[in-house]
Amino acid sequence: NDTALLRLAKNLGDTLEQVDLSWCFGIRDAGLAGLLRCSPTLQFFTIVVVSATDFALDPLCDRFGSACPHLKLLSAKNVKRISDACLWKVAANHHPACVIINYYEERMSV
């Protein structure tokens, strides 16, 4: 759930490099956004079939790239409520080599 995820982010966020939250149905926008804000070393982030929306990725849409500056992979396969528009925004704000996978398992890059 979000409480556990936020606790994880607070205690280990500085050291997390890879997180896979696939099929974690209790995770919502607040937990995901909190994790992203607290994980500056995060490189690989996978969320598959979770109850997230575009708001969960707000920290990655910052045009200054302050959250997760080392991100290499964001996979949001089968996450119905994260739009391609949001993923394009993430792609535009991160290193061109960052691989972003959308709902349909299509690779998105700028």
C-alpha positions as CSV (number, residue, x, y, z in Angstrom):
1,N,0.0,0.0,0.0
2,D,1.0,3.7,-0.2
3,T,2.0,3.8,3.5
4,A,4.5,1.0,3.1
5,L,5.8,2.5,-0.2
6,L,6.3,5.9,1.3
7,R,8.2,4.3,4.3
8,L,10.4,2.4,1.8
9,A,11.1,5.7,-0.1
10,K,11.9,7.6,3.1
11,N,14.3,4.9,4.4
12,L,15.9,3.6,1.2
13,G,15.1,6.1,-1.5
14,D,18.7,7.4,-1.7
15,T,20.0,3.9,-2.6
16,L,17.2,2.5,-4.8
17,E,18.3,1.8,-8.4
18,Q,15.6,-0.6,-9.5
19,V,12.0,-0.9,-8.5
20,D,9.3,-3.2,-9.9
21,L,5.8,-2.7,-8.5
22,S,4.0,-4.8,-11.1
23,W,0.7,-6.1,-9.9
24,C,0.7,-4.1,-6.7
25,F,-2.9,-3.2,-6.6
26,G,-2.8,-1.2,-3.3
27,I,-0.3,1.3,-4.7
28,R,-1.9,4.7,-5.7
29,D,-0.6,8.0,-7.1
30,A,0.6,9.4,-3.8
31,G,2.8,6.4,-3.0
32,L,4.3,6.3,-6.5
33,A,4.9,10.0,-6.6
34,G,6.5,10.0,-3.2
35,L,8.8,7.2,-4.2
36,L,9.9,9.0,-7.3
37,R,10.5,12.2,-5.4
38,C,12.7,10.4,-2.8
39,S,14.7,8.2,-5.2
40,P,17.4,10.3,-6.9
41,T,19.4,7.2,-7.9
42,L,16.5,5.3,-9.5
43,Q,17.4,3.9,-12.9
44,F,14.8,1.2,-13.7
45,F,11.1,1.7,-12.7
46,T,8.4,-0.8,-13.7
47,I,4.7,-0.5,-13.0
48,V,2.5,-3.1,-14.7
49,V,-1.3,-3.3,-14.0
50,V,-1.3,-0.8,-11.1
51,S,-4.0,1.7,-10.2
52,A,-2.0,4.8,-11.1
53,T,-2.8,7.9,-13.1
54,D,-0.8,10.6,-14.7
55,F,-0.5,12.3,-11.3
56,A,1.8,9.5,-10.1
57,L,4.4,10.5,-12.7
58,D,4.2,14.3,-11.9
59,P,7.7,14.2,-10.3
60,L,9.1,12.9,-13.6
61,C,7.3,15.6,-15.7
62,D,9.3,18.4,-14.1
63,R,11.1,20.1,-16.9
64,F,14.2,20.5,-14.8
65,G,14.5,16.7,-14.4
66,S,15.0,16.9,-10.7
67,A,13.4,13.6,-9.8
68,C,15.2,10.5,-10.9
69,P,17.8,12.2,-13.1
70,H,19.5,8.8,-13.9
71,L,16.3,7.1,-15.1
72,K,17.0,4.6,-17.9
73,L,13.7,2.7,-18.1
74,L,10.1,3.5,-17.2
75,S,7.7,0.7,-18.1
76,A,4.0,1.4,-17.6
77,K,2.6,-1.6,-19.5
78,N,-1.1,-2.2,-19.0
79,V,-1.5,0.9,-16.8
80,K,-4.7,2.2,-18.3
81,R,-4.8,5.6,-16.7
82,I,-1.3,6.8,-17.5
83,S,-1.7,8.6,-20.8
84,D,0.7,8.7,-23.7
85,A,0.7,12.5,-23.3
86,C,2.1,12.1,-19.8
87,L,4.7,9.6,-21.0
88,W,5.8,11.9,-23.8
89,K,6.3,14.6,-21.2
90,V,8.5,12.3,-19.2
91,A,10.5,11.4,-22.3
92,A,11.0,15.0,-23.1
93,N,12.4,15.8,-19.7
94,H,14.8,12.9,-19.3
95,H,17.9,11.8,-21.1
96,P,17.2,10.8,-24.7
97,A,18.5,7.3,-23.9
98,C,15.7,6.7,-21.4
99,V,13.4,3.9,-22.6
100,I,9.7,4.5,-21.9
101,I,7.2,1.8,-22.5
102,N,3.5,2.7,-22.7
103,Y,0.3,0.7,-22.1
104,Y,0.5,-1.1,-25.4
105,E,4.2,-2.0,-24.8
106,E,5.3,0.5,-27.4
107,R,8.6,2.2,-26.9
108,M,8.3,6.0,-26.7
109,S,11.2,8.4,-27.2
110,V,11.8,11.9,-28.4
